[in-house]
């Protein structure tokens, strides 16, 4: 997909003016956020389970080479073809080669963010293959020629009216007067369209939520069953995944699955949790004739000896973006690449470069909600802060921002001058904002006050209040 992370600020302006997008995003607090809260409340050991999940991933990353080798050995013993891809280009060529070897014309796909990361669909289509997304959300964005705006809900940015219009535009062979005024009717129409694709597909491509070293298996979780149909009906099943998806044992996978569904959609478990281990055996009633797994690095191994190693614990639940006030205001497309929200603000600079994605770590108020809900306890605000430090050291931040920080630094190194300036500033701002108690505009703060009030100070600094408390002065 095209990278527009460098245009984040202009993307944001367009998103804030998009009334249909704002209507679609308004459902986040009462949808995915409320569902996670309810699921969390029903599991008393949830916090303990978060610690277990974090420790499983930390252990695996500390011995990643050993577990990947163990998984490969088991996978090959079960009949899998394992392919290692250092870069996105390598992965694309490997998948295309598999499709050509199978003389494929039609490829069905389950939802896979890694396939988005390597821009797989466009590469296969350019080679003459028909590629059909089978997850309903992915199908919706595909027919709109868009990219997913969310990790688990690709079409969360669309309203029902937009979906109905797209179906009428795309499915011109169906009666024009058919009713599409209810979600069940839209789902039924999609099922009818996709059924033929499932049956006639030559190659089915899925992602993998986890790879299990103990058994050589891959796991996918879905709520529609499209992943099962994609991988079992086609002659060839191709898994496109990444090195950080491996876990040691089935028991470890079970612990992470309990966290994944609750954090993502508020379910105890996804409707379909499917384990795949090799191709169809002679005694199996169905399944693919061949089973390939393409394992992508694409910069991940370079993170292992850096502070960003912790981001490799991510299990792609989307909880951080569901709870992020920035994502809730602008949606996923504004981030300009595959991974939006707080997790994207950390992962994207690592993969596409800080020069391209320097705006993203700054798209945060550091409220900390993302870290508080992350099932893997990834310190996302701290990692975004680390990217900010690196960007500043490389000369980023803009002239105004760098000047403001240099002035603050000069004051901070001189405590008496700092406290005097703070008292003067508090008095001036307190007097200016006394009438309303808040500001709707301030110099150098327009980005904040354009969409919210900034509370006016009361005229005393923290140091003054602390000194008064020590003297016993009543407030």
KELUM-474353 format. One line per 10 residues: their letters; for each residue x, y, z of C-alpha. Coordinates in nm, 3 decimals. Each point is the difference from the previous one (the first is absolute). Layout:
N
A) X Y Z; ...
This chain:
475
XXXXXXXXXX) 0.000 0.000 0.000; 0.107 0.359 -0.053; 0.176 0.162 0.294; -0.138 0.341 0.104; 0.117 0.009 0.362; 0.203 0.312 -0.084; -0.333 0.173 -0.081; -0.152 -0.079 0.340; -0.090 0.361 0.078; -0.186 0.054 -0.326
XXXXXXXXXX) -0.160 -0.344 0.036; -0.127 0.103 0.344; -0.151 0.324 -0.130; -0.191 -0.193 -0.266; -0.118 -0.261 0.255; -0.132 0.260 0.243; -0.207 0.157 -0.279; -0.141 -0.334 -0.117; -0.346 -0.011 0.160; -0.071 -0.359 -0.105
XXXXXXXXXX) 0.328 -0.113 0.155; -0.082 0.184 0.321; -0.340 -0.171 0.015; 0.159 -0.340 -0.051; 0.266 0.058 0.269; -0.256 0.122 0.252; -0.101 -0.361 0.065; 0.339 -0.104 0.145; -0.074 0.084 0.367; -0.329 -0.193 0.003
XXXXXXXXXX) 0.132 -0.279 -0.222; 0.344 -0.156 0.031; 0.100 0.200 0.307; -0.312 -0.092 0.200; 0.025 -0.364 -0.111; 0.358 -0.030 0.123; -0.091 0.160 0.332; -0.282 -0.250 0.050; 0.220 -0.298 -0.094; 0.276 0.122 0.231
XXXXXXXXXX) -0.243 0.025 0.292; -0.111 -0.362 -0.047; 0.353 -0.140 0.034; 0.143 0.063 0.349; 0.343 -0.131 -0.098; 0.029 0.230 -0.302; 0.293 0.203 0.142; 0.183 -0.318 0.098; -0.060 -0.131 -0.351; 0.155 0.317 -0.143
XXXXXXXXXX) 0.315 -0.069 0.201; 0.006 -0.359 -0.127; -0.042 0.116 -0.360; 0.276 0.259 0.033; 0.237 -0.258 0.150; -0.076 -0.255 -0.275; 0.087 0.250 -0.270; 0.307 0.131 0.182; 0.133 -0.354 0.038; -0.069 -0.079 -0.365
XXXXXXXXXX) 0.171 0.316 -0.125; 0.304 -0.075 0.217; 0.033 -0.337 -0.178; -0.166 0.089 -0.331; 0.253 -0.179 -0.222; -0.041 -0.327 0.190; -0.380 0.006 -0.009; -0.013 0.090 -0.369; 0.232 -0.291 -0.079; -0.209 -0.234 0.216
XXXXXXXXXX) -0.319 0.115 -0.173; 0.156 -0.046 -0.346; 0.110 -0.354 0.083; -0.348 -0.100 0.117; -0.173 0.178 -0.289; 0.213 -0.173 -0.262; -0.053 -0.336 0.168; -0.375 0.057 -0.042; 0.043 0.070 -0.373; 0.024 0.379 -0.002
XXXXXXXXXX) 0.218 0.199 -0.238; 0.174 0.275 0.203; 0.129 0.316 -0.168; 0.204 0.272 0.176; -0.036 0.356 -0.132; 0.241 0.270 0.113; -0.192 0.284 -0.166; -0.348 0.082 -0.126; 0.122 -0.037 -0.358; 0.134 -0.347 0.076
XXXXXXXXXX) -0.335 -0.105 0.150; -0.197 0.131 -0.299; 0.216 -0.192 -0.245; -0.023 -0.320 0.204; -0.381 0.013 0.008; -0.019 0.082 -0.371; 0.230 -0.292 -0.075; -0.227 -0.236 0.196; -0.303 0.127 -0.192; 0.174 -0.046 -0.335
XXXXXXXXXX) 0.110 -0.351 0.092; -0.365 -0.080 0.076; -0.112 0.155 -0.333; -0.233 0.215 0.206; -0.248 0.242 -0.149; -0.214 0.079 0.306; 0.136 0.067 0.349; -0.220 0.039 0.307; 0.135 0.171 0.311; -0.080 0.004 0.366
XXXXXXXXXX) 0.079 0.311 0.202; 0.376 0.049 0.034; 0.171 0.321 0.106; 0.336 -0.144 -0.105; -0.132 -0.037 -0.355; -0.094 0.369 0.017; 0.350 0.078 0.128; 0.161 -0.162 -0.304; -0.260 0.144 -0.244; -0.081 -0.350 -0.121
XXXXXXXXXX) -0.333 0.054 -0.177; 0.128 0.255 -0.248; 0.304 -0.215 -0.080; -0.212 -0.306 -0.076; -0.252 0.201 -0.202; 0.279 0.157 -0.204; 0.104 -0.357 -0.091; -0.348 -0.073 -0.135; -0.161 -0.178 0.296; -0.346 0.076 0.139
XXXXXXXXXX) 0.026 0.062 0.375; -0.314 0.005 0.215; -0.012 0.099 0.366; -0.246 -0.223 0.187; -0.020 0.169 0.341; -0.306 0.224 -0.027; 0.182 0.312 0.118; 0.294 -0.068 -0.231; -0.238 -0.067 -0.289; -0.167 0.337 0.062
XXXXXXXXXX) 0.325 0.195 -0.011; 0.120 -0.200 -0.301; -0.300 0.091 -0.214; 0.051 0.364 0.105; 0.368 -0.028 -0.100; 0.098 0.101 0.354; 0.219 -0.154 0.266; -0.109 -0.121 0.347; -0.041 0.274 0.259; 0.018 -0.232 0.301
XXXXXXXXXX) 0.185 -0.321 0.088; -0.309 -0.204 0.090; -0.281 0.208 -0.151; 0.128 0.103 -0.344; -0.317 0.190 -0.098; -0.069 0.171 0.332; 0.020 0.335 -0.180; -0.306 -0.076 -0.215; -0.368 0.063 0.072; -0.282 -0.235 -0.099
XXXXXXXXXX) -0.114 0.248 -0.266; 0.344 -0.006 -0.162; 0.008 -0.380 0.003; -0.342 -0.024 -0.163; 0.105 0.245 -0.272; 0.320 -0.196 -0.066; -0.186 -0.330 -0.032; -0.247 0.149 -0.248; 0.288 0.146 -0.201; 0.208 -0.319 0.004
XXXXXXXXXX) -0.263 -0.275 -0.031; -0.171 0.123 -0.316; -0.118 -0.350 -0.098; -0.245 -0.008 0.292; -0.348 0.161 -0.005; 0.016 0.376 0.048; -0.300 0.007 0.231; 0.131 -0.265 0.244; -0.019 0.113 0.366; 0.332 0.073 0.171
XXXXXXXXXX) -0.130 0.196 0.297; 0.113 -0.245 0.269; 0.343 -0.146 0.084; -0.129 -0.358 -0.036; -0.098 0.070 -0.362; 0.341 0.145 -0.077; 0.172 -0.302 0.156; -0.222 -0.238 -0.196; 0.087 0.171 -0.326; 0.372 -0.014 0.077
XXXXXXXXXX) -0.032 -0.370 0.085; -0.169 -0.065 -0.335; 0.270 0.186 -0.192; 0.292 -0.162 0.185; -0.128 -0.358 -0.002; 0.091 -0.049 -0.365; 0.346 0.145 0.063; 0.068 -0.241 0.285; -0.097 -0.300 -0.214; 0.198 0.096 -0.311
XXXXXXXXXX) 0.315 0.144 0.161; 0.332 -0.161 -0.090; 0.199 0.152 0.289; -0.121 0.114 0.341; 0.213 0.245 0.199; -0.037 0.065 0.373; 0.204 0.161 0.271; 0.086 -0.162 0.332; -0.073 0.129 0.347; 0.253 -0.246 0.143
XXXXXXXXXX) 0.252 -0.263 -0.108; 0.048 -0.284 0.250; 0.353 -0.135 0.034; -0.118 -0.312 0.183; -0.215 -0.125 -0.289; 0.103 0.196 -0.311; -0.355 0.138 -0.026; -0.141 0.338 -0.098; -0.310 0.152 0.161; -0.256 0.243 -0.136
XXXXXXXXXX) -0.297 0.150 0.184; -0.308 0.134 -0.180; -0.364 0.071 0.071; -0.130 -0.073 -0.349; 0.152 -0.334 -0.093; 0.145 0.148 -0.317; 0.350 -0.095 0.107; -0.097 -0.367 0.025; -0.159 0.003 -0.347; 0.299 0.185 -0.145
XXXXXXXXXX) 0.255 -0.249 0.126; -0.195 -0.325 -0.038; -0.176 0.030 -0.338; 0.288 0.126 -0.215; 0.254 -0.249 -0.135; 0.287 0.194 0.158; 0.003 0.175 0.338; 0.258 0.276 0.051; 0.057 0.149 0.346; 0.162 0.345 0.001
XXXXXXXXXX) 0.130 0.088 0.345; 0.297 0.149 0.186; 0.277 -0.121 0.228; -0.154 0.149 0.316; -0.311 -0.223 -0.020; 0.170 -0.315 0.133; -0.078 -0.128 0.352; 0.149 -0.306 0.169; -0.295 -0.227 0.084; -0.372 -0.063 -0.044
XXXXXXXXXX) -0.050 0.103 0.363; 0.171 0.333 -0.068; -0.222 0.056 -0.303; -0.310 -0.071 0.210; 0.098 0.265 0.253; 0.054 0.259 -0.273; -0.326 -0.091 -0.173; -0.189 0.070 0.324; 0.150 0.350 -0.001; -0.041 0.061 -0.373
XXXXXXXXXX) -0.376 -0.037 -0.040; -0.085 0.187 0.319; 0.229 0.289 -0.088; -0.106 0.019 -0.364; -0.376 -0.047 -0.011; -0.103 -0.073 0.359; -0.063 -0.369 -0.071; 0.114 -0.284 0.221; 0.125 -0.169 -0.317; -0.030 0.075 -0.368
XXXXXXXXXX) -0.273 -0.197 -0.178; 0.257 -0.194 -0.205; 0.346 -0.088 0.132; 0.165 -0.217 -0.264; 0.325 -0.200 0.027; 0.175 -0.103 -0.323; 0.281 -0.255 -0.002; 0.119 -0.091 -0.348; -0.206 -0.088 -0.310; -0.282 -0.253 -0.026
XXXXXXXXXX) 0.102 -0.351 0.099; -0.130 -0.310 -0.184; -0.255 -0.064 0.274; -0.125 0.362 0.021; -0.342 0.072 -0.155; 0.104 0.345 -0.122; 0.278 0.257 0.005; 0.261 0.137 -0.241; 0.233 -0.214 -0.207; 0.295 0.223 0.091
XXXXXXXXXX) 0.073 0.219 0.304; 0.257 0.282 -0.019; 0.108 0.240 0.275; 0.180 0.323 -0.090; 0.170 0.146 0.308; 0.089 0.369 -0.028; 0.269 0.194 0.184; -0.021 0.349 -0.159; 0.202 0.174 0.269; -0.132 -0.186 0.303
XXXXXXXXXX) 0.321 -0.182 0.088; 0.180 0.336 0.005; -0.225 0.106 0.290; 0.104 -0.285 0.229; 0.303 0.185 0.142; -0.175 0.337 0.028; -0.248 0.160 0.242; -0.269 -0.078 -0.258; 0.029 -0.374 0.057; -0.310 0.017 0.222
XXXXXXXXXX) -0.222 0.094 -0.292; 0.059 -0.349 -0.143; -0.224 -0.131 0.280; -0.302 0.147 -0.183; -0.276 -0.255 -0.078; -0.191 0.241 -0.231; -0.316 0.034 0.211; -0.059 0.368 -0.080; -0.085 0.094 0.360; 0.249 0.288 0.002
XXXXXXXXXX) -0.163 0.172 -0.297; -0.353 -0.066 0.128; 0.083 0.195 0.317; 0.222 0.267 -0.160; -0.160 0.347 -0.013; 0.211 0.089 -0.305; -0.104 -0.307 -0.199; -0.361 0.057 0.112; 0.013 0.348 -0.151; 0.176 -0.066 -0.333
XXXXXXXXXX) -0.032 -0.374 -0.075; 0.263 -0.230 -0.144; 0.063 0.133 -0.350; 0.141 0.326 0.137; 0.305 -0.192 0.128; 0.101 -0.063 -0.358; 0.114 -0.362 0.019; -0.107 -0.349 0.099; 0.000 0.025 0.379; -0.198 0.289 0.150
XXXXXXXXXX) -0.042 0.126 0.355; 0.258 -0.021 0.279; 0.138 -0.334 -0.119; 0.049 0.149 -0.347; 0.176 0.301 0.150; 0.265 -0.241 0.130; 0.011 -0.271 -0.269; -0.021 0.217 -0.312; 0.319 0.205 0.061; 0.186 -0.327 0.056
XXXXXXXXXX) -0.112 -0.146 -0.333; -0.037 0.294 -0.238; 0.253 0.229 0.170; -0.021 0.286 0.247; 0.047 0.254 -0.277; -0.324 -0.117 -0.162; -0.197 -0.051 0.322; 0.137 0.264 0.240; -0.344 0.160 0.047; -0.154 -0.317 0.140
XXXXXXXXXX) 0.178 -0.022 0.339; -0.107 0.359 0.053; -0.367 -0.085 -0.058; -0.057 -0.069 0.367; -0.088 0.191 0.316; 0.169 -0.275 0.206; -0.321 -0.057 0.192; 0.116 -0.359 0.050; -0.327 -0.173 -0.088; 0.172 -0.210 -0.267
XXXXXXXXXX) 0.248 -0.149 0.246; -0.267 -0.054 0.264; -0.213 -0.216 -0.232; 0.277 -0.177 -0.197; -0.027 -0.372 0.082; 0.376 -0.035 -0.045; 0.079 0.302 0.222; 0.205 0.166 -0.275; 0.119 0.342 0.128; -0.126 0.183 -0.309
XXXXXXXXXX) 0.033 0.359 0.135; 0.359 -0.067 0.103; 0.084 -0.145 -0.341; -0.161 0.296 -0.176; 0.207 0.228 0.221; 0.313 -0.188 -0.107; -0.086 0.063 -0.367; -0.052 0.369 0.081; 0.345 0.016 0.159; 0.157 -0.163 -0.303
XXXXXXXXXX) -0.185 0.230 -0.237; 0.114 0.306 0.195; 0.361 -0.126 0.006; -0.017 -0.041 -0.378; -0.108 0.362 -0.044; -0.377 -0.049 -0.009; -0.267 0.184 0.193; -0.026 0.312 -0.214; 0.158 0.339 0.062; -0.277 0.126 0.228
XXXXXXXXXX) -0.004 -0.317 0.209; 0.377 -0.013 0.034; 0.013 0.368 0.097; -0.270 -0.048 0.263; 0.181 -0.300 0.149; 0.332 0.186 0.005; -0.162 0.289 0.188; -0.160 -0.240 0.248; 0.334 -0.180 0.044; 0.179 0.328 0.069
XXXXXXXXXX) -0.255 0.087 0.269; -0.007 -0.352 0.150; 0.377 0.016 0.062; -0.049 0.319 0.202; -0.254 -0.084 0.276; -0.043 0.352 0.139; -0.056 0.149 -0.342; -0.231 -0.291 -0.087; -0.219 0.050 0.308; -0.014 0.376 -0.056
XXXXXXXXXX) -0.103 -0.046 -0.362; -0.260 -0.261 0.100; -0.152 0.232 0.260; -0.014 0.284 -0.250; -0.155 -0.225 -0.266; -0.258 -0.138 0.241; -0.104 0.347 0.110; -0.032 0.123 -0.359; -0.192 -0.305 -0.123; -0.217 -0.009 0.311
XXXXXXXXXX) -0.098 0.364 -0.051; -0.063 -0.045 -0.371; -0.218 -0.308 0.049; -0.180 0.097 0.317; -0.325 0.098 -0.172; -0.060 -0.336 -0.175; 0.230 -0.224 0.201; 0.144 -0.139 -0.324; 0.163 0.106 -0.325; -0.127 -0.060 -0.351
XXXXXXXXXX) 0.321 0.130 -0.156; 0.358 0.050 0.111; 0.318 0.074 -0.197; 0.180 -0.324 -0.097; -0.289 -0.207 0.139; -0.248 0.027 -0.287; 0.016 -0.371 -0.073; -0.138 -0.069 0.347; -0.250 0.285 0.040; -0.145 -0.043 -0.349
XXXXXXXXXX) -0.190 -0.308 0.119; -0.018 0.040 0.379; 0.023 0.258 0.276; 0.323 0.041 0.196; -0.066 0.055 0.369; 0.129 0.332 0.131; 0.243 -0.020 0.296; -0.116 0.135 0.335; 0.294 0.235 0.043; 0.231 -0.210 0.220
XXXXXXXXXX) 0.266 -0.253 -0.099; 0.042 -0.348 0.142; 0.308 0.119 0.190; -0.201 0.281 0.159; -0.284 -0.233 0.099; 0.250 -0.249 0.146; 0.174 0.273 0.201; -0.334 0.124 0.131; -0.099 -0.352 0.103; 0.327 -0.041 0.192
XXXXX) -0.072 0.327 0.184; -0.351 -0.115 0.075; -0.165 0.270 -0.209; -0.361 -0.103 -0.077; -0.098 -0.025 -0.367
